[in-house]
């Protein structure tokens, strides 16, 4: 089925590429790995042993991790593949 200015299958390709991009972004934010630190990498407070056992490879204390998780991350609201619909908004 033709969709106006796009070739057949272009919309599905765009959806698949968007999903791949999001999966790549999520995989980049994987859980920590390696040996857990005894003190926080940012504030140098001791990391409780229960946290180190529960999350192997942890490098931040709870407070610093919560602050980092809650930080605002601006993401562009523009479809970077440049579809006609995204340019009309």
C-alpha positions in Angstrom: 0.0 0.0 0.0 1.4 3.3 -1.0 1.4 6.1 1.6 1.5 9.4 -0.2 5.1 10.5 -0.5 6.6 7.4 0.9 7.5 4.2 -0.9 6.0 0.8 0.1 7.2 -0.4 3.5 8.8 2.9 4.5 6.6 3.4 7.5 7.3 0.0 8.8 11.0 0.5 8.3 10.8 3.8 10.3 8.9 2.0 13.1 11.5 -0.8 13.2 14.4 1.7 13.2 12.8 3.6 16.1 12.4 0.4 18.1 16.0 -0.5 17.4 17.2 2.9 18.5 15.2 2.7 21.8 16.5 -0.8 22.5 20.1 0.4 22.0 19.5 3.3 24.4 18.1 1.0 27.0 20.9 -1.5 26.7 23.4 1.3 27.1 21.9 1.9 30.6 22.4 -1.7 31.8 22.9 -2.5 35.4 26.4 -2.1 36.9 28.9 -4.9 36.5 32.1 -5.9 38.2 32.9 -5.6 41.8 30.9 -3.3 44.1 32.5 -0.3 45.5 32.6 0.1 49.3 32.3 3.9 49.1 30.2 6.0 46.7 32.0 7.3 43.6 30.4 10.7 43.9 30.0 11.6 47.6 32.4 9.0 49.1 29.8 7.9 51.7 30.0 4.2 52.6 27.7 2.0 50.6 25.7 -0.4 52.8 26.7 -4.0 52.5 23.1 -5.1 51.8 23.1 -2.8 48.7 26.4 -4.1 47.5 25.1 -7.7 47.8 21.7 -6.9 46.2 23.2 -5.0 43.2 26.6 -6.5 42.2 28.8 -3.8 40.7 27.1 -0.9 42.4 29.3 2.3 42.5 26.8 4.9 44.0 25.0 5.2 47.3 21.2 5.3 47.3 21.0 9.1 47.5 23.4 9.7 44.6 21.7 7.0 42.5 18.3 8.5 43.1 19.5 11.9 42.2 21.1 10.6 38.9 17.9 8.6 38.1 15.7 11.6 38.6 17.8 13.9 36.5 16.0 15.4 33.6 17.2 14.1 30.2 16.1 16.2 27.3 15.2 14.2 24.3 14.4 15.7 20.9 10.8 15.7 19.9 11.6 15.7 16.2 11.5 12.6 14.0 15.1 12.6 12.9 14.4 10.4 9.9 12.6 13.4 8.4 9.2 12.0 7.4 6.8 14.5 5.8 4.5 14.3 8.8 7.1 15.3 11.3 8.0 18.4 9.2 4.4 19.5 9.2 4.1 19.9 13.0 
